[in-house]
Structure formats: C-alpha cells, structure tokens
Amino acid sequence: MIRLDSNQRRALRAWTAGILLVFAAGCGSDDLPDYFLLDRLRVLGANVTGSAAEFSAGDAGITVDFHISDPKGAGRSLSYSLEACVDPGIGFGATPTCAGNPTRTVITASGSFTPGSAATNYYGVLTTPAFSVPAAGVIYVDPATGLTRATYQQQNGVGYLVLLTLTASSTESVTAFKRVIVSTKATKNQNPTFASPALLFAGVDASAYSLTSDYFTMVANAATGAAESYVAENADGTTTNMTEKLTVTWLSNAGSIRYSRTDPAFENRYTPESPAPTKTSFIAILRDERGGLAVFALHK
C-alpha cells in the first residue's frame, strides 16, 4: 500500500467527501440516463496517441485522442479549445482547470470538429496538435505551493492536464480533460491493447456476428500482457510491487447492456432495441488505472 502523509490524507478525505456530496445531490431522479447509452454529446475517454501512456519531463511530439460521441447532432460542427497546465491536484479535490495556473499554455485557441458520420452514429476522434510536457523544473513543481515535489512523487508520476472544451451552442457545451503522466521512472507505462478479436458476440468474432432481435453475450478480450507490473515508491523510501487492474466500459446507442463496466473476459449481455435502429454502435473502453486507455468501436 502507498503511504500518504497527514496533509495528503486530509486532502483525500476532503476530496472523497466532495465526491460523495456531488453524487448524493445529483441522484434521485428516474430521468437520469443510463451510463452506457450514447444519447447526447459526450467525451467518452481520452488516450495519448500511440503506445506510450507515460513520459519524461521535456518530452515533445505528444498528441492526445479525445473520443467524442454526438449521436443527436446529425453531423453538426462543434467548436473547441484546448489548453494545458501542470495538474493542480485534482486527485486531492482541486478543480480540473488551468485558470490562474502559472503553467497554463494554450494548445488551440479555437477550432472546429465534426465527430464521425451517420455510419458511426457520429462518433469520432479529435486528435490534438502535438505539444511538449514542461521541463523538470516546471512539471515537478506544485503550482499551488511553488514547492518541488518529493522524489517518490516524481517517481510515481505527476499529471500534465490537457483540457478540451467542446461547444455545440450557447446552451450546450462539454469540458473534459486528460492527465498525461510524467515521471522519472525508467520503465514507463504503455497503453493497454485489445486482443484479436477484441470483442466476442455470442462466442464469435463480433465483426462477423449478425444482429437479430435476440439478446446475446458480449466479452471484451485484452491482449496478453496488457496488465503491466510496476513498482510504486512510498513516502518512506520503500517500494511496493503492483500489477494493473484492467477494466472495460461498455457503451451503445440502443438497446440495453447488463453491466456498464466489467473486467476483461467477463461475460456481459446485450439486449437489442425493437425495432432496431439503422446503425447500432458498440464501444468498449479498456483502462489500466494508471492513465492508459484503448478504445474499440464497432458499428453494425
């Protein structure tokens, strides 16, 4: 177990309490949409482009893929902006914003993006322009205090926040962020990958499965070795050997999915909508709990 000092424990308790308060205040309505359902403008996830999910201070040429779904938008153009800054401490309750952050930099002041087409139910990938993470003298300094982070924190990794703001209209906008992990460790985290085939529907390759009105099982398969082993450094100088815990998030634009999140290889179930839509989308998101992510999208 990674040990936290007293200040970190207090911050974590405050952050947890805040999350619980938001959760309690936001629930209690039968009109809340199912999480799996792609029925509105959403950013489904974000990954660093390519295999690497973790970097060293000063690394350049990094891009981030934001996975965007806008099924009711019918191909509308979305305006967006991108900015980045050293993580202000969102894991300890800080607001995910670069406002007032001395490390703030603008990646894209204004751009436009149309996610996909009718063939993908308007799901698409917005790739940022290439950017660099700051040098060690910046990335390893806490922007809130101006103090250099402890050696064990640098080893475990700090976040470089990339924020995307999508705007569809004056009354509809979405903000999402990606924490790009920067560390001093020699062996960096890699994005997890799906096996081939990535998805099985009713026990066969999902790409070859023909949809009917009958429900069927769904399984997502991670590639061998996708769950990496790594070493976490503790505040007292000791280390802990860890192995990533992979999870799969399931999304679709129609029907119902029994579980919105499962382990890889776990049998889930999909019940089609009747009548079926012109195009049914299935999106599986594989996460490794250290910032690594992969997305598999299938449209049938």
C-alpha positions as CSV (number, residue, x, y, z in Angstrom):
1,M,0.0,0.0,0.0
2,I,1.3,3.5,-0.8
3,R,1.6,5.6,2.3
4,L,0.2,9.1,2.4
5,D,1.4,11.8,4.8
6,S,-1.1,13.6,7.1
7,N,-1.7,16.5,4.7
8,Q,-2.4,14.1,1.8
9,R,-4.8,12.0,4.0
10,R,-6.7,15.1,4.9
11,A,-6.9,16.3,1.3
12,L,-8.0,12.8,0.2
13,R,-10.8,12.8,2.8
14,A,-12.0,16.2,1.7
15,W,-11.9,15.2,-1.9
16,T,-13.8,12.0,-1.2
17,A,-16.4,13.8,0.9
18,G,-16.9,16.3,-2.0
19,I,-17.4,13.5,-4.5
20,L,-20.0,11.8,-2.2
21,L,-21.8,15.2,-1.8
22,V,-22.0,15.7,-5.6
23,F,-23.1,12.1,-6.0
24,A,-25.8,12.5,-3.4
25,A,-27.0,15.8,-4.8
26,G,-27.1,14.5,-8.4
27,C,-29.1,11.3,-7.8
28,G,-32.6,10.5,-7.0
29,S,-34.2,11.1,-10.4
30,D,-35.8,8.4,-12.5
31,D,-35.0,10.5,-15.6
32,L,-31.2,10.1,-15.2
33,P,-29.9,8.5,-18.5
34,D,-28.3,5.0,-18.4
35,Y,-24.5,5.5,-18.3
36,F,-24.0,3.0,-21.2
37,L,-26.4,4.9,-23.5
38,L,-24.9,7.1,-26.2
39,D,-27.8,9.6,-26.4
40,R,-26.1,13.0,-26.1
41,L,-22.9,14.9,-26.7
42,R,-20.2,13.2,-24.6
43,V,-16.4,12.8,-24.4
44,L,-16.1,9.1,-23.8
45,G,-12.5,8.9,-23.0
46,A,-9.0,10.1,-24.0
47,N,-5.7,8.5,-24.6
48,V,-2.2,9.6,-25.6
49,T,-1.8,8.7,-29.3
50,G,0.3,5.6,-29.9
51,S,1.6,3.1,-27.4
52,A,3.2,5.2,-24.7
53,A,1.0,6.4,-21.8
54,E,3.7,7.9,-19.7
55,F,6.6,10.3,-20.4
56,S,9.7,12.0,-19.1
57,A,10.0,15.8,-18.3
58,G,10.6,17.8,-21.5
59,D,9.3,15.1,-23.9
60,A,7.9,16.5,-27.2
61,G,5.7,15.5,-30.0
62,I,2.8,14.2,-27.8
63,T,-0.8,14.2,-29.0
64,V,-4.0,13.1,-27.3
65,D,-7.0,11.5,-28.8
66,F,-10.4,12.5,-27.4
67,H,-13.2,10.1,-28.3
68,I,-16.4,12.1,-28.9
69,S,-19.9,10.9,-29.4
70,D,-22.7,13.3,-30.7
71,P,-25.4,11.0,-31.9
72,K,-28.2,13.6,-31.9
73,G,-26.0,16.2,-33.5
74,A,-26.6,14.8,-37.1
75,G,-23.2,15.9,-38.2
76,R,-23.1,19.4,-36.7
77,S,-19.8,21.2,-36.4
78,L,-18.5,21.6,-32.8
79,S,-16.2,24.4,-31.8
80,Y,-13.5,23.6,-29.4
81,S,-10.5,24.9,-27.5
82,L,-7.5,23.2,-25.9
83,E,-5.2,24.2,-23.1
84,A,-2.8,22.5,-20.8
85,C,-1.1,23.0,-17.4
86,V,0.6,21.1,-14.6
87,D,-2.1,19.2,-12.6
88,P,-3.2,21.5,-9.8
89,G,-4.1,18.4,-7.7
90,I,-7.4,17.1,-9.0
91,G,-6.9,13.8,-7.1
92,F,-7.0,15.8,-3.9
93,G,-10.0,17.9,-4.6
94,A,-8.6,20.7,-6.9
95,T,-10.9,21.8,-9.7
96,P,-9.8,20.5,-13.1
97,T,-9.0,23.8,-14.6
98,C,-6.0,25.7,-15.8
99,A,-7.4,29.1,-14.9
100,G,-4.9,31.0,-12.7
101,N,-2.3,28.2,-13.1
102,P,1.2,29.7,-13.8
103,T,2.0,26.9,-16.1
104,R,-1.1,27.4,-18.4
105,T,-0.5,27.2,-22.1
106,V,-3.0,27.4,-25.0
107,I,-2.7,24.5,-27.5
108,T,-5.7,25.5,-29.7
109,A,-7.5,28.8,-29.1
110,S,-10.3,28.0,-31.5
111,G,-11.1,25.0,-33.8
112,S,-14.0,23.1,-35.3
113,F,-14.7,19.4,-35.3
114,T,-17.4,17.1,-36.7
115,P,-17.4,13.7,-35.0
116,G,-17.8,10.9,-37.5
117,S,-20.8,10.4,-39.7
118,A,-24.1,8.6,-39.9
119,A,-22.1,5.4,-40.4
120,T,-20.5,5.7,-36.9
121,N,-23.6,7.3,-35.2
122,Y,-21.5,10.5,-35.1
123,Y,-18.7,9.0,-33.1
124,G,-15.2,10.3,-33.9
125,V,-11.7,11.0,-32.6
126,L,-10.4,14.5,-32.1
127,T,-6.6,14.5,-32.1
128,T,-4.8,17.4,-30.5
129,P,-1.9,19.2,-32.2
130,A,1.5,18.0,-30.9
131,F,2.7,19.5,-27.7
132,S,5.6,19.2,-25.2
133,V,5.4,18.5,-21.5
134,P,7.4,21.0,-19.4
135,A,10.9,20.6,-18.3
136,A,11.7,19.1,-14.8
137,G,12.0,22.5,-13.2
138,V,8.3,23.1,-14.1
139,I,6.5,19.8,-14.2
140,Y,7.8,18.7,-10.8
141,V,6.8,21.9,-9.0
142,D,3.5,22.0,-7.3
143,P,1.7,25.0,-9.0
144,A,-0.3,25.7,-5.8
145,T,2.6,26.0,-3.5
146,G,5.7,26.6,-5.7
147,L,7.5,23.7,-3.9
148,T,9.3,20.9,-5.7
149,R,7.5,17.6,-5.3
150,A,9.1,14.8,-3.3
151,T,11.3,12.3,-5.1
152,Y,8.8,9.5,-4.6
153,Q,6.1,11.6,-6.2
154,Q,8.3,12.3,-9.2
155,Q,9.0,8.6,-9.4
156,N,5.3,7.6,-9.3
157,G,4.3,10.3,-11.7
158,V,2.6,13.7,-11.8
159,G,-0.1,14.9,-14.2
160,Y,0.1,17.3,-17.1
161,L,-3.5,18.3,-17.6
162,V,-4.9,18.7,-21.2
163,L,-8.3,20.3,-21.1
164,L,-10.8,20.2,-24.0
165,T,-13.9,22.4,-24.1
166,L,-16.5,21.5,-26.8
167,T,-19.3,23.9,-27.6
168,A,-22.3,22.9,-29.7
169,S,-24.4,26.0,-28.9
170,S,-24.7,28.8,-26.3
171,T,-26.6,26.3,-24.0
172,E,-24.7,23.1,-24.8
173,S,-21.0,22.5,-24.0
174,V,-18.8,19.8,-22.6
175,T,-15.4,20.0,-20.8
176,A,-13.1,17.0,-20.5
177,F,-9.5,16.5,-19.5
178,K,-6.7,14.1,-19.9
179,R,-3.9,13.7,-17.3
180,V,-0.7,12.9,-19.2
181,I,1.5,11.2,-16.7
182,V,5.1,12.4,-16.4
183,S,7.6,10.6,-14.2
184,T,11.3,9.8,-13.5
185,K,10.8,6.1,-13.6
186,A,12.9,4.2,-16.2
187,T,10.2,1.9,-17.4
188,K,7.1,3.9,-18.5
189,N,3.5,2.8,-18.7
190,Q,2.1,1.7,-22.0
191,N,-1.5,2.0,-23.2
192,P,-3.3,-1.4,-22.8
193,T,-4.4,-3.1,-26.0
194,F,-7.2,-5.4,-27.0
195,A,-6.7,-8.9,-28.2
196,S,-7.8,-10.0,-31.7
197,P,-10.7,-10.4,-31.9
198,A,-11.3,-7.6,-29.4
199,L,-15.0,-8.4,-28.9
200,L,-16.9,-11.7,-28.9
201,F,-20.7,-11.6,-29.5
202,A,-22.4,-14.9,-28.6
203,G,-18.9,-16.5,-28.6
204,V,-17.8,-15.4,-32.1
205,D,-15.9,-12.5,-33.5
206,A,-18.2,-9.5,-33.1
207,S,-17.4,-8.2,-36.6
208,A,-18.8,-11.4,-38.1
209,Y,-21.9,-11.5,-35.9
210,S,-25.3,-10.6,-37.4
211,L,-27.7,-8.7,-35.1
212,T,-31.2,-10.1,-34.6
213,S,-33.9,-9.3,-32.0
214,D,-32.4,-11.9,-29.6
215,Y,-30.1,-10.9,-26.7
216,F,-26.6,-12.2,-26.8
217,T,-23.4,-12.4,-24.6
218,M,-20.6,-9.9,-25.1
219,V,-17.0,-10.4,-24.0
220,A,-14.0,-8.0,-24.4
221,N,-10.6,-9.5,-24.6
222,A,-7.4,-7.7,-23.5
223,A,-4.1,-8.7,-25.2
224,T,-1.7,-10.9,-23.3
225,G,0.5,-8.7,-21.1
226,A,-1.9,-5.8,-21.3
227,A,-1.9,-5.6,-17.4
228,E,1.6,-4.4,-16.7
229,S,3.5,-4.9,-13.5
230,Y,5.3,-1.9,-12.0
231,V,6.9,-0.6,-8.8
232,A,5.3,2.1,-6.7
233,E,7.6,4.1,-4.4
234,N,6.4,5.0,-0.9
235,A,7.0,8.2,1.0
236,D,9.3,6.4,3.4
237,G,11.5,5.2,0.6
238,T,10.2,1.6,0.5
239,T,8.7,0.2,-2.7
240,T,5.6,-1.9,-3.5
241,N,5.3,-4.3,-6.4
242,M,2.0,-3.7,-8.2
243,T,0.0,-5.1,-11.1
244,E,-2.5,-3.1,-13.1
245,K,-6.2,-3.8,-12.7
246,L,-7.8,-3.6,-16.2
247,T,-11.5,-2.6,-16.6
248,V,-13.8,-2.4,-19.6
249,T,-16.5,0.2,-20.0
250,W,-19.4,-0.7,-22.4
251,L,-21.4,1.8,-24.4
252,S,-24.1,1.6,-27.1
253,N,-26.6,3.9,-28.8
254,A,-29.5,1.5,-28.5
255,G,-30.9,-1.5,-26.5
256,S,-29.6,-2.3,-23.0
257,I,-26.3,-3.5,-21.6
258,R,-26.5,-5.5,-18.3
259,Y,-23.2,-4.1,-16.9
260,S,-21.7,-0.8,-17.9
261,R,-18.3,-1.9,-16.6
262,T,-16.7,-5.3,-16.3
263,D,-13.3,-7.0,-16.2
264,P,-11.8,-8.2,-19.4
265,A,-13.1,-11.7,-20.4
266,F,-16.2,-11.3,-18.2
267,E,-19.4,-12.3,-19.9
268,N,-21.8,-9.3,-20.3
269,R,-25.2,-9.3,-22.0
270,Y,-26.8,-7.0,-24.7
271,T,-30.5,-6.8,-25.4
272,P,-31.3,-5.2,-28.7
273,E,-33.8,-2.4,-29.2
274,S,-37.0,-3.2,-31.0
275,P,-37.3,-2.0,-33.7
276,A,-33.5,-1.8,-34.2
277,P,-32.0,1.5,-35.3
278,T,-30.5,1.9,-38.8
279,K,-27.0,1.6,-37.2
280,T,-26.1,0.1,-33.8
281,S,-22.8,1.2,-32.2
282,F,-20.8,-0.8,-29.7
283,I,-17.9,0.9,-28.0
284,A,-15.6,-0.8,-25.5
285,I,-13.0,1.3,-23.5
286,L,-10.1,-0.6,-21.9
287,R,-8.5,1.2,-18.9
288,D,-5.4,0.2,-16.9
289,E,-5.9,2.6,-13.8
290,R,-2.6,4.4,-14.5
291,G,-3.8,6.6,-17.3
292,G,-3.5,4.1,-20.1
293,L,-6.6,3.6,-22.3
294,A,-7.7,1.9,-25.6
295,V,-10.9,2.2,-27.4
296,F,-12.6,-0.3,-29.8
297,A,-15.6,0.8,-31.8
298,L,-17.9,-1.4,-33.9
299,H,-20.9,-0.1,-35.9
300,K,-23.4,-2.7,-37.3
